[in-house]
Protein backbone atom coordinates (compact mmCIF):
# COMPACT_ATOMS: atom_id res chain seq x y z
CA UNK A 1 0.00 0.00 0.00
CA UNK A 2 2.79 2.42 0.88
CA UNK A 3 4.56 1.56 -2.36
CA UNK A 4 1.40 2.27 -4.36
CA UNK A 5 0.89 5.60 -2.63
CA UNK A 6 4.47 6.53 -3.34
CA UNK A 7 3.96 5.77 -7.04
CA UNK A 8 0.82 7.92 -7.16
CA UNK A 9 2.56 10.77 -5.34
CA UNK A 10 5.55 10.51 -7.67
CA UNK A 11 3.31 10.63 -10.73
CA UNK A 12 1.53 13.70 -9.36
CA UNK A 13 4.80 15.48 -8.63
CA UNK A 14 6.10 14.60 -12.10
CA UNK A 15 2.94 16.00 -13.72
CA UNK A 16 3.15 19.18 -11.65
CA UNK A 17 6.80 19.61 -12.58
CA UNK A 18 6.04 19.22 -16.28
CA UNK A 19 3.12 21.64 -16.05
CA UNK A 20 5.33 24.21 -14.32
CA UNK A 21 8.16 23.69 -16.80
CA UNK A 22 6.01 23.96 -19.95
CA UNK A 23 5.92 27.56 -21.20
CA UNK A 24 2.56 29.22 -21.68
CA UNK A 25 1.48 29.25 -25.34
CA UNK A 26 2.24 32.43 -27.25
CA UNK A 27 -0.82 34.57 -27.85
CA UNK A 28 -0.91 35.19 -31.60
CA UNK A 29 -2.54 38.40 -32.77
CA UNK A 30 -2.38 37.91 -36.54
CA UNK A 31 -1.55 34.90 -38.71
CA UNK A 32 -0.42 35.70 -42.25
CA UNK A 33 -0.87 32.81 -44.69
CA UNK A 34 1.31 32.71 -47.84
CA UNK A 35 0.86 29.82 -50.24
CA UNK A 36 4.22 29.65 -52.03
CA UNK A 37 7.79 30.90 -52.16
CA UNK A 38 9.93 30.57 -55.29
CA UNK A 39 13.40 30.28 -53.78
CA UNK A 40 14.94 31.54 -50.57
CA UNK A 41 12.75 33.21 -47.98
CA UNK A 42 14.78 36.39 -48.24
CA UNK A 43 17.25 37.98 -50.65
CA UNK A 44 16.07 36.78 -54.06
CA UNK A 45 13.01 36.90 -56.30
CA UNK A 46 10.05 37.06 -53.89
CA UNK A 47 7.07 34.78 -53.70
CA UNK A 48 4.14 35.46 -51.39
CA UNK A 49 6.13 34.98 -48.16
CA UNK A 50 9.30 36.98 -48.70
CA UNK A 51 8.07 40.56 -48.48
CA UNK A 52 6.54 39.94 -45.09
CA UNK A 53 9.68 38.28 -43.76
CA UNK A 54 11.98 41.03 -45.03
CA UNK A 55 9.86 44.13 -44.72
CA UNK A 56 7.37 43.68 -41.88
CA UNK A 57 9.80 42.24 -40.63
CA UNK A 58 9.38 38.68 -39.35
CA UNK A 59 12.83 37.52 -38.32
CA UNK A 60 12.39 34.94 -35.55
CA UNK A 61 11.71 31.37 -36.68
CA UNK A 62 10.04 28.30 -35.20
CA UNK A 63 10.60 24.80 -36.48
CA UNK A 64 7.42 23.39 -37.98
CA UNK A 65 8.10 19.92 -39.41
CA UNK A 66 4.38 19.12 -39.69
CA UNK A 67 4.07 21.98 -42.16
CA UNK A 68 7.30 21.38 -44.05
CA UNK A 69 8.59 24.94 -43.63
CA UNK A 70 9.67 27.14 -40.73
CA UNK A 71 7.25 29.62 -39.23
CA UNK A 72 8.19 33.30 -39.00
CA UNK A 73 7.42 35.45 -35.96
CA UNK A 74 7.50 39.09 -34.90
CA UNK A 75 7.73 39.00 -31.13
CA UNK A 76 6.80 42.66 -30.64
CA UNK A 77 3.60 42.51 -32.68
CA UNK A 78 2.83 38.81 -32.10
CA UNK A 79 2.47 38.24 -35.84
CA UNK A 80 3.05 34.74 -37.20
CA UNK A 81 3.57 33.82 -40.87
CA UNK A 82 3.05 30.35 -42.30
CA UNK A 83 3.76 28.94 -45.75
CA UNK A 84 0.77 26.73 -46.50
CA UNK A 85 1.97 25.16 -49.73
CA UNK A 86 0.13 25.16 -53.05
CA UNK A 87 -3.19 23.39 -53.55
CA UNK A 88 -6.03 22.34 -51.31
CA UNK A 89 -4.65 19.20 -49.70
CA UNK A 90 -1.34 20.73 -48.64
CA UNK A 91 -3.00 23.91 -47.38
CA UNK A 92 -5.60 22.08 -45.31
CA UNK A 93 -3.00 19.75 -43.76
CA UNK A 94 -0.59 22.58 -42.95
CA UNK A 95 -3.19 24.83 -41.35
CA UNK A 96 -4.74 22.03 -39.31
CA UNK A 97 -1.29 21.17 -37.98
CA UNK A 98 -0.63 24.81 -37.15
CA UNK A 99 -4.00 25.36 -35.51
CA UNK A 100 -3.42 22.38 -33.20
CA UNK A 101 0.17 23.33 -32.33
CA UNK A 102 0.29 23.69 -28.51
CA UNK A 103 2.97 26.38 -28.71
CA UNK A 104 0.44 28.94 -29.89
CA UNK A 105 -2.83 30.42 -28.67
CA UNK A 106 -5.01 31.36 -31.65
CA UNK A 107 -8.26 31.98 -29.80
CA UNK A 108 -8.23 35.72 -30.53
CA UNK A 109 -6.01 35.68 -33.61
CA UNK A 110 -6.96 37.24 -36.93
CA UNK A 111 -6.07 35.26 -40.05
CA UNK A 112 -5.18 36.82 -43.40
CA UNK A 113 -4.45 34.81 -46.51
CA UNK A 114 -2.57 37.22 -48.79
CA UNK A 115 -1.79 35.71 -52.16
CA UNK A 116 -1.92 36.19 -55.91
CA UNK A 117 -4.48 34.84 -58.38
CA UNK A 118 -6.26 35.37 -61.66
CA UNK A 119 -8.76 38.17 -62.16
CA UNK A 120 -11.92 38.42 -64.24
CA UNK A 121 -11.30 41.25 -66.76
CA UNK A 122 -14.96 42.22 -66.52
CA UNK A 123 -14.44 43.10 -62.87
CA UNK A 124 -10.91 44.40 -62.31
CA UNK A 125 -7.46 44.93 -63.79
CA UNK A 126 -4.25 43.00 -63.21
CA UNK A 127 -2.43 44.23 -60.13
CA UNK A 128 -5.73 44.93 -58.35
CA UNK A 129 -6.43 43.62 -54.84
CA UNK A 130 -9.71 41.93 -53.90
CA UNK A 131 -11.00 41.26 -50.40
CA UNK A 132 -13.32 38.25 -50.65
CA UNK A 133 -16.76 38.22 -49.07
CA UNK A 134 -17.59 34.73 -50.37
CA UNK A 135 -15.34 31.87 -51.46
CA UNK A 136 -16.74 29.12 -53.71
CA UNK A 137 -15.34 25.64 -54.34
CA UNK A 138 -14.91 25.01 -58.06
CA UNK A 139 -14.00 21.31 -57.82
CA UNK A 140 -16.86 19.71 -55.90
CA UNK A 141 -19.32 18.95 -58.68
CA UNK A 142 -20.30 16.53 -61.43
CA UNK A 143 -18.54 17.10 -64.73
CA UNK A 144 -19.18 15.94 -68.26
CA UNK A 145 -16.52 16.63 -70.88
CA UNK A 146 -17.75 19.70 -72.76
CA UNK A 147 -17.48 17.78 -76.03
CA UNK A 148 -20.09 15.31 -74.76
CA UNK A 149 -22.40 17.77 -73.03
CA UNK A 150 -25.73 18.68 -74.67
CA UNK A 151 -25.35 21.53 -77.14
CA UNK A 152 -27.65 23.80 -75.16
CA UNK A 153 -25.63 23.45 -71.93
CA UNK A 154 -23.38 26.42 -71.10
CA UNK A 155 -20.92 24.12 -69.29
CA UNK A 156 -20.31 20.46 -68.48
CA UNK A 157 -20.05 21.24 -64.76
CA UNK A 158 -23.17 20.46 -62.73
CA UNK A 159 -23.81 20.93 -59.03
CA UNK A 160 -24.15 17.82 -56.89
CA UNK A 161 -27.76 16.62 -56.53
CA UNK A 162 -28.73 18.36 -59.76
CA UNK A 163 -28.76 17.03 -63.34
CA UNK A 164 -28.30 20.18 -65.44
CA UNK A 165 -26.01 23.21 -65.09
CA UNK A 166 -27.17 25.84 -62.60
CA UNK A 167 -30.42 23.96 -62.01
CA UNK A 168 -32.64 25.66 -59.40
CA UNK A 169 -33.03 25.59 -56.54
CA UNK A 170 -29.41 25.87 -55.46
CA UNK A 171 -28.48 22.88 -53.28
CA UNK A 172 -27.42 23.45 -49.67
CA UNK A 173 -23.94 24.94 -49.58
CA UNK A 174 -22.98 22.58 -46.74
CA UNK A 175 -23.95 18.92 -47.01
CA UNK A 176 -22.53 15.40 -47.19
CA UNK A 177 -21.12 16.46 -50.56
CA UNK A 178 -18.82 18.96 -48.86
CA UNK A 179 -18.82 22.72 -48.43
CA UNK A 180 -19.41 24.65 -51.65
CA UNK A 181 -19.48 28.17 -50.24
CA UNK A 182 -17.77 29.92 -47.35
CA UNK A 183 -18.95 33.29 -46.12
CA UNK A 184 -16.57 35.68 -44.38
CA UNK A 185 -17.53 38.15 -41.67
CA UNK A 186 -19.00 41.03 -43.75
CA UNK A 187 -18.26 43.67 -41.12
CA UNK A 188 -14.59 42.67 -40.91
CA UNK A 189 -14.29 42.54 -44.71
CA UNK A 190 -15.85 46.00 -44.98
CA UNK A 191 -13.45 47.31 -42.34
CA UNK A 192 -10.40 45.90 -44.15
CA UNK A 193 -11.62 47.35 -47.43
CA UNK A 194 -12.22 50.80 -45.95
CA UNK A 195 -8.79 50.76 -44.36
CA UNK A 196 -7.05 49.93 -47.66
CA UNK A 197 -9.33 51.21 -50.42
CA UNK A 198 -7.19 54.25 -51.21
CA UNK A 199 -3.87 52.41 -51.14
CA UNK A 200 -1.55 53.36 -54.01
CA UNK A 201 -0.80 50.13 -55.88
CA UNK A 202 2.16 49.24 -58.04
CA UNK A 203 1.62 50.01 -61.72
CA UNK A 204 3.97 50.32 -64.70
CA UNK A 205 4.19 50.34 -68.48
CA UNK A 206 4.06 46.53 -68.65
CA UNK A 207 0.68 46.45 -66.89
CA UNK A 208 -0.61 49.30 -68.99
CA UNK A 209 0.24 47.42 -72.17
CA UNK A 210 -1.35 44.20 -70.92
CA UNK A 211 -4.60 45.81 -69.89
CA UNK A 212 -4.67 47.86 -73.05
CA UNK A 213 -5.45 44.68 -74.98
CA UNK A 214 -8.77 44.42 -73.07
CA UNK A 215 -10.18 47.52 -74.73
CA UNK A 216 -13.79 46.34 -74.43
CA UNK A 217 -13.58 45.85 -70.63
CA UNK A 218 -13.69 49.19 -68.73
CA UNK A 219 -12.67 47.66 -65.39
CA UNK A 220 -9.76 45.84 -66.98
CA UNK A 221 -8.55 49.19 -68.32
CA UNK A 222 -8.31 50.80 -64.89
CA UNK A 223 -5.02 51.15 -63.02
CA UNK A 224 -4.79 48.59 -60.17
CA UNK A 225 -7.33 49.25 -57.41
CA UNK A 226 -8.69 47.70 -54.21
CA UNK A 227 -12.15 46.13 -54.29
CA UNK A 228 -14.43 43.64 -52.59
CA UNK A 229 -14.88 40.64 -54.86
CA UNK A 230 -15.32 36.92 -54.53
CA UNK A 231 -13.06 33.97 -55.26
CA UNK A 232 -13.54 30.58 -56.92
CA UNK A 233 -11.07 28.00 -55.64
CA UNK A 234 -10.04 24.99 -57.69
CA UNK A 235 -7.01 22.73 -57.79
CA UNK A 236 -7.26 23.04 -61.57
CA UNK A 237 -5.68 26.22 -62.93
CA UNK A 238 -8.61 27.09 -65.19
CA UNK A 239 -8.48 29.91 -67.76
CA UNK A 240 -10.40 31.04 -70.82
CA UNK A 241 -13.48 33.02 -71.77
CA UNK A 242 -15.88 30.10 -71.30
CA UNK A 243 -14.36 29.01 -68.00
CA UNK A 244 -14.57 32.59 -66.76
CA UNK A 245 -18.25 32.73 -67.79
CA UNK A 246 -18.81 29.48 -65.87
CA UNK A 247 -17.08 30.88 -62.77
CA UNK A 248 -19.13 34.07 -62.91
CA UNK A 249 -22.35 32.05 -62.94
CA UNK A 250 -21.00 29.63 -60.31
CA UNK A 251 -20.57 32.52 -57.89
CA UNK A 252 -24.01 33.90 -58.71
CA UNK A 253 -25.54 30.45 -58.30
CA UNK A 254 -24.05 29.69 -54.90
CA UNK A 255 -24.58 33.18 -53.46
CA UNK A 256 -28.17 33.59 -54.72
CA UNK A 257 -27.05 36.55 -56.78
CA UNK A 258 -25.38 38.34 -53.86
CA UNK A 259 -21.77 37.73 -54.87
CA UNK A 260 -19.58 38.68 -57.81
CA UNK A 261 -16.59 36.80 -59.15
CA UNK A 262 -13.33 38.71 -58.93
CA UNK A 263 -10.49 36.23 -58.62
CA UNK A 264 -9.46 32.63 -59.14
CA UNK A 265 -7.26 30.75 -56.67
CA UNK A 266 -6.16 27.29 -55.57
CA UNK A 267 -6.09 27.29 -51.75
CA UNK A 268 -8.83 29.46 -50.27
CA UNK A 269 -11.54 26.90 -49.59
CA UNK A 270 -8.97 24.62 -47.92
CA UNK A 271 -7.82 27.56 -45.79
CA UNK A 272 -11.40 28.22 -44.71
CA UNK A 273 -12.26 24.55 -44.22
CA UNK A 274 -9.33 24.07 -41.85
CA UNK A 275 -10.23 27.20 -39.89
CA UNK A 276 -13.88 26.15 -39.72
CA UNK A 277 -12.93 22.82 -38.16
CA UNK A 278 -10.44 24.48 -35.81
CA UNK A 279 -13.18 26.89 -34.76
CA UNK A 280 -15.41 23.92 -33.91
CA UNK A 281 -12.61 22.71 -31.64
CA UNK A 282 -12.40 26.11 -29.93
CA UNK A 283 -8.94 26.82 -31.34
CA UNK A 284 -9.78 29.80 -33.61
CA UNK A 285 -12.52 32.35 -34.18
CA UNK A 286 -13.96 32.08 -37.72
CA UNK A 287 -15.30 35.63 -37.49
CA UNK A 288 -11.69 36.88 -37.55
CA UNK A 289 -10.73 35.56 -40.99
CA UNK A 290 -9.82 37.57 -44.10
CA UNK A 291 -8.97 36.51 -47.65
CA UNK A 292 -7.00 38.81 -49.96
CA UNK A 293 -6.05 38.04 -53.57
CA UNK A 294 -4.07 40.31 -55.86
CA UNK A 295 -4.30 39.82 -59.61
CA UNK A 296 -1.24 38.42 -61.34
CA UNK A 297 -3.04 37.61 -64.62
CA UNK A 298 -6.39 37.73 -66.36
CA UNK A 299 -8.60 34.65 -66.32
CA UNK A 300 -9.71 35.29 -69.92
CA UNK A 301 -7.76 36.37 -73.01
CA UNK A 302 -8.32 39.67 -74.79
CA UNK A 303 -10.16 39.83 -78.10
CA UNK A 304 -8.18 38.21 -80.87
CA UNK A 305 -6.41 35.73 -78.63
CA UNK A 306 -7.51 32.25 -77.62
CA UNK A 307 -7.48 30.46 -74.29
CA UNK A 308 -4.67 28.30 -75.66
CA UNK A 309 -2.66 31.44 -76.41
CA UNK A 310 -3.14 32.59 -72.83
CA UNK A 311 -2.17 29.19 -71.46
CA UNK A 312 0.98 29.13 -73.57
CA UNK A 313 2.23 32.28 -71.90
CA UNK A 314 1.05 31.46 -68.38
CA UNK A 315 2.21 27.85 -68.31
CA UNK A 316 5.77 29.15 -68.00
CA UNK A 317 4.82 31.29 -65.00
CA UNK A 318 5.12 34.43 -67.10
CA UNK A 319 2.16 36.15 -65.50
CA UNK A 320 1.54 39.65 -66.81
CA UNK A 321 1.57 41.20 -63.32
CA UNK A 322 3.53 38.73 -61.21
CA UNK A 323 5.94 41.24 -59.64
CA UNK A 324 3.25 43.86 -59.14
CA UNK A 325 0.75 41.45 -57.62
CA UNK A 326 3.36 40.16 -55.17
CA UNK A 327 4.15 43.74 -54.19
CA UNK A 328 0.50 44.74 -53.92
CA UNK A 329 -0.36 41.79 -51.70
CA UNK A 330 2.12 43.14 -49.16
CA UNK A 331 1.18 46.79 -49.69
CA UNK A 332 -2.52 46.10 -49.10
CA UNK A 333 -2.26 43.32 -46.52
CA UNK A 334 0.41 44.73 -44.22
CA UNK A 335 -1.51 47.85 -43.07
CA UNK A 336 -4.33 45.58 -41.89
CA UNK A 337 -1.85 43.34 -40.06
CA UNK A 338 -0.15 46.30 -38.39
CA UNK A 339 -3.41 47.97 -37.39
CA UNK A 340 -4.73 44.81 -35.73
CA UNK A 341 -1.44 43.82 -34.08
CA UNK A 342 -0.36 47.24 -32.83
CA UNK A 343 -3.74 48.20 -31.40
CA UNK A 344 -4.35 44.91 -29.65
CA UNK A 345 -6.02 46.62 -26.72
CA UNK A 346 -8.70 47.69 -29.19
CA UNK A 347 -9.07 44.53 -31.29
CA UNK A 348 -8.36 41.59 -28.98
CA UNK A 349 -11.87 41.46 -27.58
CA UNK A 350 -13.73 43.53 -30.17
CA UNK A 351 -13.72 42.67 -33.86
CA UNK A 352 -13.60 45.85 -35.98
CA UNK A 353 -16.81 46.58 -37.82
CA UNK A 354 -16.26 49.90 -39.55
CA UNK A 355 -13.69 52.47 -40.67
CA UNK A 356 -10.69 52.86 -38.39
C-alpha positions in Angstrom: 0.0 0.0 0.0 2.8 2.4 0.9 4.6 1.6 -2.4 1.4 2.3 -4.4 0.9 5.6 -2.6 4.5 6.5 -3.3 4.0 5.8 -7.0 0.8 7.9 -7.2 2.6 10.8 -5.3 5.5 10.5 -7.7 3.3 10.6 -10.7 1.5 13.7 -9.4 4.8 15.5 -8.6 6.1 14.6 -12.1 2.9 16.0 -13.7 3.2 19.2 -11.7 6.8 19.6 -12.6 6.0 19.2 -16.3 3.1 21.6 -16.0 5.3 24.2 -14.3 8.2 23.7 -16.8 6.0 24.0 -20.0 5.9 27.6 -21.2 2.6 29.2 -21.7 1.5 29.2 -25.3 2.2 32.4 -27.2 -0.8 34.6 -27.8 -0.9 35.2 -31.6 -2.5 38.4 -32.8 -2.4 37.9 -36.5 -1.5 34.9 -38.7 -0.4 35.7 -42.2 -0.9 32.8 -44.7 1.3 32.7 -47.8 0.9 29.8 -50.2 4.2 29.6 -52.0 7.8 30.9 -52.2 9.9 30.6 -55.3 13.4 30.3 -53.8 14.9 31.5 -50.6 12.7 33.2 -48.0 14.8 36.4 -48.2 17.2 38.0 -50.6 16.1 36.8 -54.1 13.0 36.9 -56.3 10.1 37.1 -53.9 7.1 34.8 -53.7 4.1 35.5 -51.4 6.1 35.0 -48.2 9.3 37.0 -48.7 8.1 40.6 -48.5 6.5 39.9 -45.1 9.7 38.3 -43.8 12.0 41.0 -45.0 9.9 44.1 -44.7 7.4 43.7 -41.9 9.8 42.2 -40.6 9.4 38.7 -39.4 12.8 37.5 -38.3 12.4 34.9 -35.6 11.7 31.4 -36.7 10.0 28.3 -35.2 10.6 24.8 -36.5 7.4 23.4 -38.0 8.1 19.9 -39.4 4.4 19.1 -39.7 4.1 22.0 -42.2 7.3 21.4 -44.1 8.6 24.9 -43.6 9.7 27.1 -40.7 7.3 29.6 -39.2 8.2 33.3 -39.0 7.4 35.5 -36.0 7.5 39.1 -34.9 7.7 39.0 -31.1 6.8 42.7 -30.6 3.6 42.5 -32.7 2.8 38.8 -32.1 2.5 38.2 -35.8 3.0 34.7 -37.2 3.6 33.8 -40.9 3.1 30.4 -42.3 3.8 28.9 -45.7 0.8 26.7 -46.5 2.0 25.2 -49.7 0.1 25.2 -53.1 -3.2 23.4 -53.6 -6.0 22.3 -51.3 -4.7 19.2 -49.7 -1.3 20.7 -48.6 -3.0 23.9 -47.4 -5.6 22.1 -45.3 -3.0 19.8 -43.8 -0.6 22.6 -43.0 -3.2 24.8 -41.3 -4.7 22.0 -39.3 -1.3 21.2 -38.0 -0.6 24.8 -37.2 -4.0 25.4 -35.5 -3.4 22.4 -33.2 0.2 23.3 -32.3 0.3 23.7 -28.5 3.0 26.4 -28.7 0.4 28.9 -29.9 -2.8 30.4 -28.7 -5.0 31.4 -31.7 -8.3 32.0 -29.8 -8.2 35.7 -30.5 -6.0 35.7 -33.6 -7.0 37.2 -36.9 -6.1 35.3 -40.0 -5.2 36.8 -43.4 -4.4 34.8 -46.5 -2.6 37.2 -48.8 -1.8 35.7 -52.2 -1.9 36.2 -55.9 -4.5 34.8 -58.4 -6.3 35.4 -61.7 -8.8 38.2 -62.2 -11.9 38.4 -64.2 -11.3 41.3 -66.8 -15.0 42.2 -66.5 -14.4 43.1 -62.9 -10.9 44.4 -62.3 -7.5 44.9 -63.8 -4.3 43.0 -63.2 -2.4 44.2 -60.1 -5.7 44.9 -58.3 -6.4 43.6 -54.8 -9.7 41.9 -53.9 -11.0 41.3 -50.4 -13.3 38.3 -50.7 -16.8 38.2 -49.1 -17.6 34.7 -50.4 -15.3 31.9 -51.5 -16.7 29.1 -53.7 -15.3 25.6 -54.3 -14.9 25.0 -58.1 -14.0 21.3 -57.8 -16.9 19.7 -55.9 -19.3 19.0 -58.7 -20.3 16.5 -61.4 -18.5 17.1 -64.7 -19.2 15.9 -68.3 -16.5 16.6 -70.9 -17.7 19.7 -72.8 -17.5 17.8 -76.0 -20.1 15.3 -74.8 -22.4 17.8 -73.0 -25.7 18.7 -74.7 -25.3 21.5 -77.1 -27.6 23.8 -75.2 -25.6 23.4 -71.9 -23.4 26.4 -71.1 -20.9 24.1 -69.3 -20.3 20.5 -68.5 -20.0 21.2 -64.8 -23.2 20.5 -62.7 -23.8 20.9 -59.0 -24.2 17.8 -56.9 -27.8 16.6 -56.5 -28.7 18.4 -59.8 -28.8 17.0 -63.3 -28.3 20.2 -65.4 -26.0 23.2 -65.1 -27.2 25.8 -62.6 -30.4 24.0 -62.0 -32.6 25.7 -59.4 -33.0 25.6 -56.5 -29.4 25.9 -55.5 -28.5 22.9 -53.3 -27.4 23.4 -49.7 -23.9 24.9 -49.6 -23.0 22.6 -46.7 -23.9 18.9 -47.0 -22.5 15.4 -47.2 -21.1 16.5 -50.6 -18.8 19.0 -48.9 -18.8 22.7 -48.4 -19.4 24.7 -51.6 -19.5 28.2 -50.2 -17.8 29.9 -47.4 -18.9 33.3 -46.1 -16.6 35.7 -44.4 -17.5 38.2 -41.7 -19.0 41.0 -43.8 -18.3 43.7 -41.1 -14.6 42.7 -40.9 -14.3 42.5 -44.7 -15.8 46.0 -45.0 -13.4 47.3 -42.3 -10.4 45.9 -44.2 -11.6 47.3 -47.4 -12.2 50.8 -46.0 -8.8 50.8 -44.4 -7.1 49.9 -47.7 -9.3 51.2 -50.4 -7.2 54.2 -51.2 -3.9 52.4 -51.1 -1.6 53.4 -54.0 -0.8 50.1 -55.9 2.2 49.2 -58.0 1.6 50.0 -61.7 4.0 50.3 -64.7 4.2 50.3 -68.5 4.1 46.5 -68.7 0.7 46.4 -66.9 -0.6 49.3 -69.0 0.2 47.4 -72.2 -1.3 44.2 -70.9 -4.6 45.8 -69.9 -4.7 47.9 -73.1 -5.4 44.7 -75.0 -8.8 44.4 -73.1 -10.2 47.5 -74.7 -13.8 46.3 -74.4 -13.6 45.9 -70.6 -13.7 49.2 -68.7 -12.7 47.7 -65.4 -9.8 45.8 -67.0 -8.6 49.2 -68.3 -8.3 50.8 -64.9 -5.0 51.1 -63.0 -4.8 48.6 -60.2 -7.3 49.2 -57.4 -8.7 47.7 -54.2 -12.2 46.1 -54.3 -14.4 43.6 -52.6 -14.9 40.6 -54.9 -15.3 36.9 -54.5 -13.1 34.0 -55.3 -13.5 30.6 -56.9 -11.1 28.0 -55.6 -10.0 25.0 -57.7 -7.0 22.7 -57.8 -7.3 23.0 -61.6 -5.7 26.2 -62.9 -8.6 27.1 -65.2 -8.5 29.9 -67.8 -10.4 31.0 -70.8 -13.5 33.0 -71.8 -15.9 30.1 -71.3 -14.4 29.0 -68.0 -14.6 32.6 -66.8 -18.3 32.7 -67.8 -18.8 29.5 -65.9 -17.1 30.9 -62.8 -19.1 34.1 -62.9 -22.4 32.0 -62.9 -21.0 29.6 -60.3 -20.6 32.5 -57.9 -24.0 33.9 -58.7 -25.5 30.4 -58.3 -24.1 29.7 -54.9 -24.6 33.2 -53.5 -28.2 33.6 -54.7 -27.0 36.6 -56.8 -25.4 38.3 -53.9 -21.8 37.7 -54.9 -19.6 38.7 -57.8 -16.6 36.8 -59.2 -13.3 38.7 -58.9 -10.5 36.2 -58.6 -9.5 32.6 -59.1 -7.3 30.8 -56.7 -6.2 27.3 -55.6 -6.1 27.3 -51.8 -8.8 29.5 -50.3 -11.5 26.9 -49.6 -9.0 24.6 -47.9 -7.8 27.6 -45.8 -11.4 28.2 -44.7 -12.3 24.6 -44.2 -9.3 24.1 -41.8 -10.2 27.2 -39.9 -13.9 26.1 -39.7 -12.9 22.8 -38.2 -10.4 24.5 -35.8 -13.2 26.9 -34.8 -15.4 23.9 -33.9 -12.6 22.7 -31.6 -12.4 26.1 -29.9 -8.9 26.8 -31.3 -9.8 29.8 -33.6 -12.5 32.3 -34.2 -14.0 32.1 -37.7 -15.3 35.6 -37.5 -11.7 36.9 -37.6 -10.7 35.6 -41.0 -9.8 37.6 -44.1 -9.0 36.5 -47.6 -7.0 38.8 -50.0 -6.1 38.0 -53.6 -4.1 40.3 -55.9 -4.3 39.8 -59.6 -1.2 38.4 -61.3 -3.0 37.6 -64.6 -6.4 37.7 -66.4 -8.6 34.7 -66.3 -9.7 35.3 -69.9 -7.8 36.4 -73.0 -8.3 39.7 -74.8 -10.2 39.8 -78.1 -8.2 38.2 -80.9 -6.4 35.7 -78.6 -7.5 32.3 -77.6 -7.5 30.5 -74.3 -4.7 28.3 -75.7 -2.7 31.4 -76.4 -3.1 32.6 -72.8 -2.2 29.2 -71.5 1.0 29.1 -73.6 2.2 32.3 -71.9 1.1 31.5 -68.4 2.2 27.8 -68.3 5.8 29.1 -68.0 4.8 31.3 -65.0 5.1 34.4 -67.1 2.2 36.2 -65.5 1.5 39.7 -66.8 1.6 41.2 -63.3 3.5 38.7 -61.2 5.9 41.2 -59.6 3.3 43.9 -59.1 0.7 41.5 -57.6 3.4 40.2 -55.2 4.2 43.7 -54.2 0.5 44.7 -53.9 -0.4 41.8 -51.7 2.1 43.1 -49.2 1.2 46.8 -49.7 -2.5 46.1 -49.1 -2.3 43.3 -46.5 0.4 44.7 -44.2 -1.5 47.8 -43.1 -4.3 45.6 -41.9 -1.8 43.3 -40.1 -0.1 46.3 -38.4 -3.4 48.0 -37.4 -4.7 44.8 -35.7 -1.4 43.8 -34.1 -0.4 47.2 -32.8 -3.7 48.2 -31.4 -4.3 44.9 -29.7 -6.0 46.6 -26.7 -8.7 47.7 -29.2 -9.1 44.5 -31.3 -8.4 41.6 -29.0 -11.9 41.5 -27.6 -13.7 43.5 -30.2 -13.7 42.7 -33.9 -13.6 45.8 -36.0 -16.8 46.6 -37.8 -16.3 49.9 -39.5 -13.7 52.5 -40.7 -10.7 52.9 -38.4 
